[in-house]
Amino acid sequence: MVKVDIVRAVQLQMQIHFGEAELLVNEVLDFMKDALEDGEDVLITGLGRFELREKQPRPGRDPKSKKAYEITERRVVTFHPSKIWRDELNDKA
């Protein structure tokens, strides 16, 4: 599934024009990105929690040349599914 599939599903569910659905989806995603960039967690009940983590620099090694280098410090987004959703997924398996 890609973003256009989500937009199309919103369009069909809400019976609105594609452009309006695209605007709604983009606004929600922009809000989530802005909140994460500001260091806030994004919690969607029944789905899960998105959070921003700071990863410290660490040593790395190129597996082909065996040359050592340092992996730089960076920020990453992690997702933790809610217990409700995990249980639903496991019930369907």
C-alpha positions as a Markdown table, in Angstrom:
| # | Residue | x | y | z |
|---|---|---|---|---|
| 1 | Met | 0.0 | 0.0 | 0.0 |
| 2 | Val | 1.3 | 3.4 | -0.9 |
| 3 | Lys | 0.0 | 6.9 | 0.0 |
| 4 | Val | -2.2 | 7.2 | -3.1 |
| 5 | Asp | -4.0 | 4.0 | -1.9 |
| 6 | Ile | -4.7 | 5.7 | 1.4 |
| 7 | Val | -6.0 | 8.8 | -0.3 |
| 8 | Arg | -8.2 | 6.7 | -2.5 |
| 9 | Ala | -9.6 | 4.8 | 0.5 |
| 10 | Val | -10.3 | 8.1 | 2.3 |
| 11 | Gln | -12.0 | 9.5 | -0.8 |
| 12 | Leu | -14.3 | 6.5 | -1.2 |
| 13 | Gln | -15.1 | 6.2 | 2.5 |
| 14 | Met | -15.9 | 9.9 | 2.9 |
| 15 | Gln | -17.3 | 10.4 | -0.6 |
| 16 | Ile | -15.3 | 13.5 | -1.4 |
| 17 | His | -13.1 | 14.6 | -4.3 |
| 18 | Phe | -9.6 | 13.1 | -4.6 |
| 19 | Gly | -8.0 | 16.5 | -4.1 |
| 20 | Glu | -9.8 | 17.0 | -0.8 |
| 21 | Ala | -8.9 | 13.5 | 0.4 |
| 22 | Glu | -5.3 | 14.1 | -0.6 |
| 23 | Leu | -5.3 | 17.4 | 1.4 |
| 24 | Leu | -6.6 | 15.6 | 4.5 |
| 25 | Val | -4.1 | 12.8 | 4.3 |
| 26 | Asn | -1.2 | 15.3 | 3.8 |
| 27 | Glu | -2.3 | 17.4 | 6.7 |
| 28 | Val | -2.4 | 14.5 | 9.1 |
| 29 | Leu | 1.0 | 13.2 | 7.9 |
| 30 | Asp | 2.4 | 16.8 | 8.2 |
| 31 | Phe | 1.1 | 17.1 | 11.7 |
| 32 | Met | 2.6 | 13.8 | 12.7 |
| 33 | Lys | 6.0 | 14.8 | 11.1 |
| 34 | Asp | 6.0 | 18.2 | 12.8 |
| 35 | Ala | 5.2 | 16.7 | 16.2 |
| 36 | Leu | 8.0 | 14.1 | 15.9 |
| 37 | Glu | 10.5 | 16.7 | 14.8 |
| 38 | Asp | 9.5 | 18.7 | 17.9 |
| 39 | Gly | 10.4 | 15.7 | 20.1 |
| 40 | Glu | 6.8 | 14.7 | 20.8 |
| 41 | Asp | 5.5 | 11.1 | 20.6 |
| 42 | Val | 2.5 | 10.4 | 18.4 |
| 43 | Leu | 0.0 | 8.0 | 19.9 |
| 44 | Ile | -2.8 | 6.7 | 17.8 |
| 45 | Thr | -5.1 | 4.6 | 20.1 |
| 46 | Gly | -5.7 | 1.1 | 18.6 |
| 47 | Leu | -2.7 | 1.4 | 16.2 |
| 48 | Gly | 0.5 | 2.3 | 18.2 |
| 49 | Arg | 3.0 | 4.9 | 19.1 |
| 50 | Phe | 5.6 | 6.7 | 16.9 |
| 51 | Glu | 8.6 | 8.1 | 18.8 |
| 52 | Leu | 11.8 | 9.9 | 17.9 |
| 53 | Arg | 15.0 | 8.4 | 19.2 |
| 54 | Glu | 18.5 | 9.8 | 19.3 |
| 55 | Lys | 21.1 | 7.2 | 18.3 |
| 56 | Gln | 24.6 | 7.7 | 19.5 |
| 57 | Pro | 27.7 | 7.3 | 17.2 |
| 58 | Arg | 29.1 | 3.8 | 17.1 |
| 59 | Pro | 31.8 | 1.9 | 15.3 |
| 60 | Gly | 31.0 | 0.2 | 12.1 |
| 61 | Arg | 32.8 | -2.0 | 9.6 |
| 62 | Asp | 32.4 | -2.4 | 5.8 |
| 63 | Pro | 31.8 | -6.1 | 5.4 |
| 64 | Lys | 33.4 | -6.2 | 2.0 |
| 65 | Ser | 36.6 | -4.3 | 2.6 |
| 66 | Lys | 36.7 | -4.9 | 6.4 |
| 67 | Lys | 37.5 | -1.2 | 6.8 |
| 68 | Ala | 36.4 | 0.3 | 10.1 |
| 69 | Tyr | 34.5 | 3.7 | 10.2 |
| 70 | Glu | 32.2 | 5.5 | 12.6 |
| 71 | Ile | 28.5 | 5.5 | 12.1 |
| 72 | Thr | 27.4 | 9.1 | 12.9 |
| 73 | Glu | 24.9 | 10.2 | 15.5 |
| 74 | Arg | 21.4 | 10.4 | 14.1 |
| 75 | Arg | 17.7 | 10.6 | 14.9 |
| 76 | Val | 15.3 | 7.8 | 13.9 |
| 77 | Val | 11.6 | 7.2 | 14.2 |
| 78 | Thr | 10.5 | 4.0 | 15.8 |
| 79 | Phe | 7.0 | 2.5 | 15.9 |
| 80 | His | 5.6 | 0.4 | 18.7 |
| 81 | Pro | 2.2 | -1.3 | 17.9 |
| 82 | Ser | -0.5 | -1.1 | 20.5 |
| 83 | Lys | -1.5 | -4.2 | 22.4 |
| 84 | Ile | -5.0 | -4.1 | 20.9 |
| 85 | Trp | -3.6 | -4.2 | 17.4 |
| 86 | Arg | -1.0 | -6.9 | 18.2 |
| 87 | Asp | -3.8 | -9.1 | 19.7 |
| 88 | Glu | -6.0 | -8.5 | 16.6 |
| 89 | Leu | -3.0 | -9.5 | 14.3 |
| 90 | Asn | -2.3 | -12.6 | 16.3 |
| 91 | Asp | -5.9 | -13.7 | 16.4 |
| 92 | Lys | -6.0 | -13.6 | 12.5 |
| 93 | Ala | -2.8 | -15.6 | 12.2 |
